[in-house]
Amino acid sequence: MGIEADLIEKERALLSFDARSSPEILRSLLSPEFLEIGASGDFFGLDSVLDSLPFESSWSAVSQDFEYRRLSSDLIQLFYRVVISRQSGLMKSYSRRTSIWRKEGMENDLQPRHSYFSF
């Protein structure tokens, strides 16, 4: 699997219930320096994400239309669209998102450094 396909798989994992409900999985996917900018414009670090995501429920997300660009030998940026369904699909929201993945450690071990700009 190429590095871009691997990152898309990791990004999709971050939107899955299994990952979002597990602090261990989240820690394995997110850098200690992780920073999210939410749709409200507020910043959330790794500790905030670990404190809140495992308790979220009743929503699902479908990601699609992935594109990427290599920013440097150690950084790749993903762009994609997400449809989030809440309350059994009765409420849907659509957003564009981006994440930056940074190489940490082993040659192909890229972790997100900062992620999720919603428009």
C-alpha positions as CSV (number, residue, x, y, z in Angstrom):
1,M,0.0,0.0,0.0
2,G,1.4,3.4,-0.9
3,I,1.8,6.1,1.8
4,E,-1.1,8.2,0.5
5,A,-3.5,5.2,0.6
6,D,-2.2,4.4,4.1
7,L,-2.9,7.9,5.3
8,I,-6.4,7.9,3.8
9,E,-7.0,4.7,5.7
10,K,-5.8,6.3,9.0
11,E,-7.9,9.4,8.3
12,R,-10.9,7.3,7.8
13,A,-10.1,5.3,11.0
14,L,-10.1,8.6,12.9
15,L,-13.8,9.1,11.8
16,S,-14.8,5.6,12.9
17,F,-16.7,4.9,16.1
18,D,-14.1,2.3,17.1
19,A,-11.2,4.8,17.0
20,R,-13.1,7.7,18.4
21,S,-14.3,5.7,21.4
22,S,-10.8,4.4,22.2
23,P,-8.2,6.6,23.8
24,E,-5.6,4.0,23.0
25,I,-6.4,4.0,19.3
26,L,-6.5,7.8,19.2
27,R,-3.1,8.0,20.8
28,S,-1.7,5.6,18.2
29,L,-3.0,7.8,15.4
30,L,-2.5,11.3,16.7
31,S,0.8,13.0,17.5
32,P,1.2,14.4,21.0
33,E,1.4,17.8,19.3
34,F,-2.0,17.3,17.6
35,L,-4.1,20.4,17.2
36,E,-7.6,20.6,15.8
37,I,-9.4,23.7,14.7
38,G,-13.1,23.0,15.0
39,A,-15.9,24.4,12.9
40,S,-16.4,27.0,15.7
41,G,-12.9,28.2,15.2
42,D,-11.8,27.0,18.6
43,F,-8.5,25.0,19.1
44,F,-8.4,21.6,20.6
45,G,-5.3,19.7,21.6
46,L,-4.8,16.0,22.1
47,D,-5.8,16.1,25.8
48,S,-9.2,17.8,24.9
49,V,-9.8,15.3,22.1
50,L,-9.0,12.3,24.4
51,D,-11.3,13.8,27.1
52,S,-14.3,14.3,24.7
53,L,-14.3,11.9,21.7
54,P,-14.7,8.7,23.6
55,F,-18.0,9.9,25.0
56,E,-19.5,11.1,21.7
57,S,-22.2,8.9,20.2
58,S,-25.1,8.8,17.8
59,W,-23.4,10.1,14.7
60,S,-21.6,8.6,11.8
61,A,-19.3,10.0,9.1
62,V,-18.5,9.2,5.5
63,S,-15.4,10.6,4.0
64,Q,-14.8,11.0,0.3
65,D,-13.0,12.8,-2.6
66,F,-9.6,12.5,-1.0
67,E,-6.7,14.5,-2.6
68,Y,-3.2,15.0,-1.2
69,R,-0.1,17.0,-1.8
70,R,3.4,16.4,-0.5
71,L,4.5,19.5,1.4
72,S,8.0,18.2,2.0
73,S,9.7,14.8,2.4
74,D,8.2,14.7,6.0
75,L,4.8,16.2,5.4
76,I,1.7,15.3,3.4
77,Q,-1.5,17.3,3.4
78,L,-4.9,15.5,2.8
79,F,-8.0,17.3,1.6
80,Y,-11.4,15.6,1.6
81,R,-15.1,16.0,2.1
82,V,-17.1,14.6,5.0
83,V,-20.9,13.9,5.5
84,I,-21.8,13.6,9.2
85,S,-25.2,12.1,10.0
86,R,-26.8,12.6,13.4
87,Q,-29.9,11.3,15.0
88,S,-30.2,8.2,12.8
89,G,-29.5,10.2,9.6
90,L,-32.2,12.8,10.1
91,M,-29.6,15.6,10.4
92,K,-26.7,15.9,8.1
93,S,-23.8,18.3,7.8
94,Y,-21.3,18.6,5.1
95,S,-17.7,19.9,5.4
96,R,-14.4,20.1,3.7
97,R,-11.5,19.1,5.8
98,T,-7.7,19.0,5.7
99,S,-5.1,17.3,7.7
100,I,-1.3,17.5,7.8
101,W,0.6,14.3,8.5
102,R,4.2,14.4,9.6
103,K,6.7,11.6,9.5
104,E,7.6,10.5,13.1
105,G,10.1,7.7,13.8
106,M,10.2,5.0,11.2
107,E,10.5,5.8,7.5
108,N,6.8,5.5,6.6
109,D,5.3,6.2,10.1
110,L,3.4,9.5,9.4
111,Q,1.2,10.9,12.2
112,P,-1.2,13.9,12.0
113,R,0.3,17.0,13.4
114,H,-2.6,19.3,13.0
115,S,-5.9,18.7,11.4
116,Y,-9.6,19.3,10.6
117,F,-10.3,22.7,9.2
118,S,-14.0,22.7,8.5
119,F,-15.6,25.2,6.0
